[in-house]
């Protein structure tokens, strides 16, 4: 019984620190890949509450000082369905 309790405790701890993350390409242009990277992100909670989230391409380009966009990627992180992070990553010149 003690081993089962220890296993369940370990399983709960592993679930609490686990998360899911995925990065997908959104767009690419014929512009050369530059050395600048711009990011824009925001957090949502319980997939319901998103306050002041601006993960737009325009904001990411502005944050990176990019005027000619080469690629756009979207990254999504989820921590146990409690905290979700949306991030737009732009590269260019």
Secondary structure, DSSP 8 states (H G I E B T S, - for coil): -HHHHHHHHHHHHHHHH--EEEEEEEEE-SS---SEEEEEEEEEETTTEE-S----HHHHHHHHT-SSEEEEEEEEEEETTTEEEEEEEEEE-
